[in-house]
């Protein structure tokens, strides 16, 4: 369809993704080199003849990578192929030392899966067309600028050969926000499986394919037929590395294409680079087709038959199922259940606490107090997972009426996180033991005697006066009195 014809019609956005996930294995996919990057690692040191593509070096498939692929297939409710093969994908790029990439072409290990995603309260099933294993190329470092302006580019092959799972979706997205929601959900599932570490540099990279189609050729349920898609020029945006980046890159690209159509220009079928620093996409090259890669079978790797592994390899309870169980078993609302299953580690921590205390009390302390303080400090639950007993002791001190909730939250918990102290040590050092009845009663009398104006205001019906007096009593007791008890004592004294 010409740009002039499109210009007269409302346009709808169609997006499909290719998500490249680094798998968490000890060694690379076809050799014994470590995947763990050390601190201050020197470039091109974690390599060997296999991952450098030297003549005569032969690949040997990493079993752990295959197990991770099968786990992902199970989590996505995908079919695991009876037989899968590896191919050579031929193209020249500096970070690809062999000038071909070992990947899977017409026989991927997983196909026809689904991932259910919540988008603005609506549940959507995103189709997973295929998911296949391949090796990661090396990494390029553009010195003195970006891909367009750098004075020169350096190549580091330490990453070359890291196991990748490429997850290819159906063109089921209708906007950048849906893509961001999908990526967040996918990353959550992968972390639950234990096959992915989001903190690893370059662990998740996204290529997105965007087409504009006439809105009146889209079905009411959002489906688009293949003929309509084939008639639309497809633009690929590469090198996106985050959920937020994907949303921004696609929002920019959708706007760019719509503006081009409004001006009567054709949308070129091309590959574009997302320049995160400038917030724009830039043209890289014309879009390749399958034939350009000259796929052919990898003769050094035999066919792979692992369909029966799907029954033998267990996977943990996934986020949606665990969320629902938390609501049913612990009586949590949707918000609390979502917070407490945000990662597998958070969910495990909560269940350990809930085994010792009332579930509602455990949920409040973990979801609201602990996670809130950790987020403020840019910490994760894994930073304190070995301190479960200390955290349980803090709840025990409050539950046993030995310290006030205010002091527990604002003093003890924060000091535990900032200084690494045990709760009892903080209570002793800060003198936070709960004030006795006589001490609280004495403080009430002192506050009333010292602030006759506030007493008069209280009798005149000014509600803020009581709060002021409560604050005075709390100050006199060093925060060790229970605010509710103080409130009651003041009312009894003032109304008596």
C-alpha positions as CSV (number, residue, x, y, z in Angstrom):
1,X,0.0,0.0,0.0
2,X,1.4,3.4,-0.9
3,X,2.1,6.1,1.6
4,X,-0.6,8.3,0.0
5,X,-3.2,5.6,0.4
6,X,-2.2,5.0,4.1
7,X,-2.3,8.8,4.6
8,X,-6.1,8.8,4.2
9,X,-6.7,6.0,6.8
10,X,-6.5,5.6,10.6
11,X,-3.4,3.5,11.5
12,X,-3.0,0.8,14.1
13,X,0.3,-0.4,15.6
14,X,1.5,-4.0,15.4
15,X,4.6,-5.0,17.3
16,X,6.4,-8.3,17.7
17,X,9.5,-9.0,19.8
18,X,12.7,-11.0,19.7
19,X,13.9,-11.2,23.3
20,X,17.4,-12.5,23.9
21,X,17.9,-13.9,27.4
22,X,21.3,-14.8,28.8
23,X,21.0,-18.1,30.6
24,X,22.5,-18.6,34.0
25,X,25.0,-21.4,33.5
26,X,28.5,-21.9,34.9
27,X,30.1,-22.2,31.5
28,X,29.5,-21.1,27.9
29,X,27.2,-23.0,25.6
30,X,29.8,-24.8,23.5
31,X,33.0,-24.7,25.6
32,X,34.2,-24.8,29.1
33,X,35.0,-21.0,29.5
34,X,33.3,-19.4,32.6
35,X,30.3,-17.2,32.1
36,X,31.1,-15.3,35.4
37,X,32.7,-11.9,34.7
38,X,35.1,-11.1,37.5
39,X,35.7,-7.6,39.0
40,X,37.9,-5.5,36.8
41,X,38.0,-8.2,34.2
42,X,40.4,-7.7,31.4
43,X,38.9,-7.9,27.8
44,X,39.4,-11.0,25.8
45,X,40.7,-13.1,28.7
46,X,37.7,-15.4,29.3
47,X,38.1,-17.1,26.0
48,X,39.3,-20.3,24.3
49,X,39.8,-21.6,20.7
50,X,36.1,-22.7,20.6
51,X,34.5,-19.4,21.5
52,X,37.1,-17.5,19.5
53,X,36.2,-19.6,16.4
54,X,39.7,-20.8,15.8
55,X,40.3,-23.4,13.0
56,X,39.8,-27.0,14.1
57,X,38.0,-26.1,17.4
58,X,34.8,-28.2,17.9
59,X,31.8,-27.2,19.9
60,X,30.4,-29.4,22.7
61,X,26.8,-28.6,23.9
62,X,26.3,-27.5,27.5
63,X,23.6,-29.7,29.1
64,X,22.7,-27.1,31.7
65,X,21.8,-24.7,28.9
66,X,19.4,-27.3,27.4
67,X,17.8,-27.9,30.8
68,X,17.2,-24.1,31.2
69,X,15.6,-24.1,27.7
70,X,13.3,-26.9,28.7
71,X,12.3,-25.1,31.9
72,X,11.5,-22.0,29.9
73,X,9.4,-24.1,27.5
74,X,7.4,-25.5,30.4
75,X,6.8,-22.1,32.0
76,X,5.6,-20.8,28.7
77,X,3.4,-23.8,28.1
78,X,5.2,-24.4,24.9
79,X,5.8,-27.6,22.9
80,X,9.3,-29.1,23.3
81,X,10.4,-30.5,20.0
82,X,10.9,-34.3,19.5
83,X,14.0,-33.5,17.6
84,X,15.9,-30.2,17.3
85,X,19.0,-29.2,15.4
86,X,21.6,-26.4,15.3
87,X,22.4,-24.3,12.3
88,X,24.9,-21.8,11.2
89,X,23.6,-18.3,10.7
90,X,26.1,-16.6,8.4
91,X,26.8,-12.9,8.6
92,X,29.8,-10.7,9.1
93,X,30.1,-8.5,12.2
94,X,33.2,-7.7,14.3
95,X,31.8,-9.2,17.4
96,X,31.2,-12.6,15.7
97,X,34.6,-14.2,15.5
98,X,33.6,-17.2,13.3
99,X,31.5,-15.0,10.9
100,X,28.6,-17.3,11.7
101,X,26.5,-17.8,14.8
102,X,25.5,-21.3,16.0
103,X,21.7,-21.1,16.4
104,X,18.5,-23.0,15.7
105,X,16.6,-22.3,12.5
106,X,13.7,-24.4,11.4
107,X,13.7,-26.8,14.4
108,X,13.6,-24.7,17.5
109,X,13.7,-26.4,20.9
110,X,10.4,-24.8,21.9
111,X,7.4,-23.5,19.9
112,X,3.7,-22.5,20.3
113,X,3.7,-21.1,23.8
114,X,1.8,-18.4,25.6
115,X,2.5,-15.9,28.4
116,X,-0.5,-14.3,30.1
117,X,0.0,-10.6,30.9
118,X,-2.1,-8.0,32.7
119,X,-2.3,-4.7,30.8
120,X,-4.2,-2.0,32.5
121,X,-6.3,-4.5,34.4
122,X,-7.1,-6.6,31.3
123,X,-5.7,-10.1,30.9
124,X,-4.0,-10.7,27.6
125,X,-2.4,-13.9,26.2
126,X,0.7,-13.1,24.2
127,X,1.7,-15.9,21.7
128,X,5.2,-17.2,21.8
129,X,6.0,-18.4,18.2
130,X,9.3,-20.0,19.1
131,X,12.1,-20.0,21.6
132,X,15.5,-21.4,20.6
133,X,19.1,-21.7,21.9
134,X,22.0,-19.9,20.4
135,X,25.4,-18.4,21.3
136,X,25.9,-14.8,22.2
137,X,28.3,-12.7,20.2
138,X,31.0,-10.6,21.8
139,X,30.5,-7.0,22.8
140,X,31.5,-3.8,21.1
141,X,32.7,-0.7,22.9
142,X,32.3,2.5,20.9
143,X,35.1,4.8,22.1
144,X,34.6,8.6,22.1
145,X,31.0,8.5,21.1
146,X,28.1,6.3,20.0
147,X,27.7,3.9,17.1
148,X,27.5,6.8,14.7
149,X,30.1,9.2,16.2
150,X,32.8,7.0,17.9
151,X,36.4,7.5,16.8
152,X,36.9,3.8,16.9
153,X,35.3,0.6,18.2
154,X,36.9,-2.1,20.4
155,X,35.8,-5.7,20.5
156,X,35.7,-7.8,23.7
157,X,35.0,-11.6,23.1
158,X,34.6,-12.5,26.8
159,X,30.8,-12.6,26.3
160,X,31.1,-14.6,23.1
161,X,29.6,-18.1,23.5
162,X,27.4,-17.2,26.5
163,X,24.2,-19.3,26.3
164,X,21.2,-17.4,24.9
165,X,17.6,-18.2,24.6
166,X,15.9,-16.2,21.9
167,X,12.1,-15.9,22.6
168,X,10.2,-14.7,19.6
169,X,6.6,-13.5,20.2
170,X,3.7,-13.4,17.7
171,X,2.9,-9.8,16.5
172,X,0.4,-9.5,19.4
173,X,1.3,-6.1,20.9
174,X,-0.7,-3.0,20.0
175,X,1.3,-0.4,21.9
176,X,4.6,0.3,23.7
177,X,3.0,0.0,27.2
178,X,1.9,-3.6,26.4
179,X,5.5,-4.4,25.5
180,X,6.8,-3.1,28.8
181,X,4.3,-5.1,30.8
182,X,5.2,-8.3,28.9
183,X,8.9,-7.8,29.5
184,X,8.4,-7.3,33.2
185,X,6.3,-10.4,33.4
186,X,8.7,-12.5,31.3
187,X,11.7,-11.4,33.5
188,X,9.7,-12.3,36.6
189,X,9.0,-15.8,35.3
190,X,12.6,-16.3,34.2
191,X,13.9,-15.3,37.6
192,X,11.5,-17.7,39.4
193,X,12.9,-20.5,37.2
194,X,16.4,-19.7,38.4
195,X,17.7,-19.5,34.8
196,X,18.2,-15.7,34.5
197,X,19.9,-12.9,36.5
198,X,18.6,-9.5,35.7
199,X,21.6,-7.9,37.4
200,X,24.0,-9.3,34.9
201,X,25.1,-6.7,32.3
202,X,23.4,-7.3,29.0
203,X,21.3,-10.2,30.4
204,X,18.1,-9.1,28.5
205,X,18.3,-7.5,25.1
206,X,15.3,-6.8,22.9
207,X,14.8,-6.4,19.1
208,X,11.3,-5.1,18.2
209,X,9.5,-5.3,14.9
210,X,7.0,-2.5,14.3
211,X,4.4,-2.2,11.5
212,X,1.6,0.3,10.8
213,X,-1.5,-1.2,9.4
214,X,-4.9,0.3,8.5
215,X,-7.0,0.2,11.6
216,X,-10.1,-0.9,9.6
217,X,-8.2,-4.1,8.5
218,X,-7.8,-5.2,12.1
219,X,-10.3,-7.6,13.7
220,X,-12.4,-6.3,16.7
221,X,-10.3,-8.6,18.9
222,X,-7.1,-7.0,17.6
223,X,-6.0,-9.8,15.3
224,X,-4.3,-9.0,12.0
225,X,-4.2,-11.4,9.1
226,X,-0.9,-12.3,7.5
227,X,-1.7,-10.6,4.2
228,X,-2.2,-7.3,5.9
229,X,1.1,-7.7,7.8
230,X,2.9,-8.7,4.6
231,X,1.7,-5.6,2.9
232,X,3.1,-3.3,5.7
233,X,6.7,-2.3,5.7
234,X,8.3,-3.7,8.9
235,X,10.9,-1.7,10.8
236,X,13.2,-3.5,13.3
237,X,14.6,-1.6,16.3
238,X,17.7,-3.2,17.8
239,X,19.8,-2.9,20.9
240,X,17.1,-2.2,23.5
241,X,18.2,-3.3,27.0
242,X,15.4,-2.6,29.5
243,X,11.6,-2.5,30.0
244,X,11.6,1.2,30.2
245,X,14.0,1.5,27.2
246,X,11.7,-0.7,25.1
247,X,8.7,1.5,25.9
248,X,10.6,4.7,25.1
249,X,12.1,3.3,21.9
250,X,8.8,2.0,20.5
251,X,6.9,5.2,21.5
252,X,9.5,7.2,19.5
253,X,9.5,4.8,16.6
254,X,5.7,4.7,16.3
255,X,5.6,8.5,16.4
256,X,8.3,8.7,13.7
257,X,6.5,6.3,11.4
258,X,3.1,8.0,11.8
259,X,4.7,11.4,11.1
260,X,6.3,10.0,8.0
261,X,3.0,8.7,6.7
262,X,1.2,12.0,7.5
263,X,3.8,13.7,5.2
264,X,3.1,11.2,2.4
265,X,6.4,9.4,2.8
266,X,7.0,5.6,2.7
267,X,8.1,3.8,5.9
268,X,11.3,2.1,4.9
269,X,11.8,-1.6,5.7
270,X,15.0,-1.3,7.6
271,X,16.9,-2.0,10.8
272,X,17.3,0.9,13.2
273,X,19.5,1.4,16.3
274,X,18.0,2.7,19.6
275,X,20.3,5.5,20.8
276,X,19.3,5.6,24.5
277,X,21.4,8.7,25.3
278,X,19.5,10.8,22.7
279,X,16.2,9.0,22.9
280,X,15.9,8.4,19.2
281,X,16.3,5.6,16.6
282,X,18.8,5.9,13.8
283,X,19.0,3.9,10.6
284,X,21.6,1.1,10.5
285,X,21.0,-0.8,7.4
286,X,18.3,-2.3,5.1
287,X,16.3,-5.1,6.7
288,X,17.7,-8.5,6.0
289,X,15.6,-11.4,4.9
290,X,16.0,-15.1,5.9
291,X,17.8,-15.9,2.7
292,X,20.5,-13.3,3.5
293,X,21.7,-15.4,6.4
294,X,22.3,-18.5,4.3
295,X,21.3,-20.9,7.0
296,X,22.7,-24.5,6.9
297,X,23.0,-27.3,9.3
298,X,25.8,-27.3,12.0
299,X,27.7,-30.5,11.1
300,X,29.7,-30.5,14.3
301,X,26.6,-30.9,16.5
302,X,24.3,-33.9,16.3
303,X,20.5,-33.6,16.5
304,X,19.1,-33.1,20.0
305,X,16.3,-35.2,21.4
306,X,15.0,-33.9,24.8
307,X,11.2,-33.9,24.5
308,X,11.0,-36.4,27.4
309,X,13.0,-33.9,29.6
310,X,9.8,-31.8,29.9
311,X,8.3,-34.5,32.2
312,X,11.5,-35.1,34.1
313,X,12.7,-31.6,34.8
314,X,10.7,-29.8,37.6
315,X,10.0,-26.1,37.7
316,X,9.0,-24.1,40.8
317,X,5.6,-22.6,41.4
318,X,5.3,-19.7,39.1
319,X,4.4,-16.1,40.0
320,X,0.7,-16.1,39.1
321,X,0.1,-19.4,40.8
322,X,1.9,-18.3,43.9
323,X,0.1,-15.0,44.0
324,X,-3.3,-16.8,43.9
325,X,-2.2,-19.2,46.6
326,X,-1.1,-16.4,48.8
327,X,-4.5,-14.8,48.5
328,X,-6.3,-18.0,49.3
329,X,-4.1,-19.5,51.9
330,X,-3.1,-16.3,53.8
331,X,-6.1,-14.1,53.1
332,X,-4.1,-11.3,51.5
333,X,-5.5,-8.7,49.2
334,X,-4.3,-8.4,45.6
335,X,-1.8,-5.6,46.3
336,X,-0.1,-7.4,49.2
337,X,0.0,-10.7,47.3
338,X,1.6,-8.9,44.3
339,X,4.3,-7.2,46.5
340,X,5.1,-10.5,48.3
341,X,5.5,-12.4,45.1
342,X,7.5,-9.8,43.2
343,X,10.5,-12.1,43.3
344,X,10.9,-15.7,44.4
345,X,13.2,-14.6,47.1
346,X,10.7,-12.2,48.6
347,X,8.0,-14.9,48.5
348,X,10.2,-17.4,50.2
349,X,11.2,-14.9,52.9
350,X,7.5,-14.1,53.6
351,X,6.5,-17.7,53.9
352,X,9.3,-18.3,56.4
353,X,8.0,-15.4,58.5
354,X,4.4,-16.5,58.1
355,X,5.4,-19.9,59.5
356,X,6.2,-18.2,62.8
357,X,3.6,-15.4,63.1
358,X,0.1,-14.6,62.0
359,X,0.0,-14.2,58.2
360,X,-1.5,-10.7,58.3
361,X,1.2,-9.5,60.7
362,X,3.9,-11.2,58.6
363,X,2.6,-9.6,55.4
364,X,2.5,-6.1,57.0
365,X,6.1,-6.3,58.2
366,X,7.5,-7.8,55.1
367,X,5.5,-6.1,52.4
368,X,5.2,-2.6,53.9
369,X,8.1,-2.2,56.4
370,X,11.0,-4.3,55.3
371,X,10.5,-4.0,51.5
372,X,9.9,-0.2,51.9
373,X,13.2,0.2,53.9
374,X,15.1,-2.0,51.5
375,X,13.9,-0.1,48.4
376,X,14.8,3.2,50.1
377,X,18.4,1.9,50.5
378,X,18.5,0.4,47.0
379,X,18.8,-3.1,48.6
380,X,17.2,-6.4,47.7
381,X,15.7,-9.1,49.9
382,X,18.7,-11.3,49.1
383,X,20.9,-8.8,51.0
384,X,19.1,-9.7,54.3
385,X,17.9,-13.3,53.6
386,X,20.5,-14.7,56.0
387,X,19.0,-12.5,58.8
388,X,15.6,-14.1,58.9
389,X,16.0,-15.0,62.6
390,X,16.9,-11.4,63.5
391,X,13.9,-10.0,61.6
392,X,11.6,-12.6,63.3
393,X,13.0,-11.5,66.6
394,X,12.0,-7.9,65.8
395,X,8.4,-8.9,65.2
396,X,8.5,-10.9,68.3
397,X,9.6,-7.9,70.4
398,X,6.6,-5.9,69.0
399,X,4.2,-8.8,69.3
400,X,5.2,-9.4,72.8
401,X,4.6,-5.8,73.8
402,X,8.3,-5.3,74.7
403,X,8.8,-2.3,72.3
404,X,6.5,0.0,70.5
405,X,5.7,-0.4,66.8
406,X,6.9,3.1,66.2
407,X,10.3,2.4,67.7
408,X,10.5,-1.0,66.0
409,X,9.9,0.5,62.5
410,X,11.6,3.9,62.8
411,X,14.6,3.0,65.0
412,X,15.3,-0.7,65.3
413,X,14.6,-1.8,61.8
414,X,16.5,1.1,60.2
415,X,19.5,0.6,62.5
416,X,19.5,-3.1,61.8
417,X,19.8,-2.3,58.0
418,X,22.2,0.6,58.3
419,X,24.6,-0.8,60.9
420,X,24.0,-4.6,60.8
421,X,23.1,-4.9,64.5
422,X,20.7,-7.4,66.0
423,X,17.4,-6.0,67.3
424,X,18.1,-6.7,70.9
425,X,21.4,-4.9,70.7
426,X,19.6,-1.8,69.2
427,X,16.9,-1.9,71.9
428,X,19.5,-2.0,74.6
429,X,21.8,0.6,73.1
430,X,18.9,3.1,72.5
431,X,17.0,2.3,75.7
432,X,13.9,1.4,73.8
433,X,12.3,-0.9,76.3
434,X,8.6,-0.1,76.7
435,X,7.9,2.4,79.4
436,X,6.1,1.0,82.5
437,X,2.6,2.1,83.5
438,X,3.8,4.3,86.3
439,X,6.3,6.1,84.1
440,X,3.6,6.7,81.4
441,X,1.1,8.0,84.0
442,X,3.7,10.4,85.4
443,X,4.5,11.7,81.9
444,X,0.8,12.3,81.3
445,X,0.6,14.4,84.5
446,X,3.7,16.4,83.6
447,X,2.4,17.1,80.1
448,X,-1.0,18.3,81.5
449,X,0.7,20.5,84.1
450,X,3.2,22.0,81.7
451,X,0.7,22.9,78.9
452,X,-2.4,24.4,80.4
453,X,-3.2,26.2,77.1
454,X,-3.4,22.9,75.3
455,X,-5.7,21.6,78.1
456,X,-8.0,24.5,77.6
457,X,-8.0,24.1,73.9
458,X,-8.9,20.4,74.3
459,X,-11.9,21.4,76.5
460,X,-12.9,24.0,73.8
461,X,-13.2,21.1,71.3
462,X,-9.9,21.6,69.4
463,X,-8.9,18.1,68.2
464,X,-5.3,19.0,67.6
465,X,-4.7,19.8,71.2
466,X,-4.9,16.1,72.2
467,X,-2.4,15.1,69.5
468,X,-0.1,17.8,70.8
469,X,-0.3,16.4,74.4
470,X,0.2,12.8,73.1
471,X,3.4,14.1,71.4
472,X,4.6,15.6,74.6
473,X,4.1,12.4,76.5
474,X,5.8,10.4,73.8
475,X,8.8,12.8,74.0
476,X,9.0,12.5,77.7
477,X,9.1,8.7,77.5
478,X,11.6,8.7,74.6
479,X,9.0,7.1,72.3
480,X,8.8,4.0,74.5
481,X,5.1,4.5,75.4
482,X,2.3,3.0,73.3
483,X,0.6,6.0,71.6
484,X,-2.9,4.3,71.9
485,X,-2.4,3.9,75.7
486,X,-1.2,7.5,76.0
487,X,-4.2,8.7,74.1
488,X,-6.6,6.8,76.4
489,X,-4.9,8.0,79.6
490,X,-5.0,11.6,78.5
491,X,-8.7,11.4,77.6
492,X,-9.5,9.7,81.0
493,X,-7.6,12.4,82.8
494,X,-8.9,15.4,80.9
495,X,-12.5,14.2,80.8
496,X,-12.6,13.0,84.4
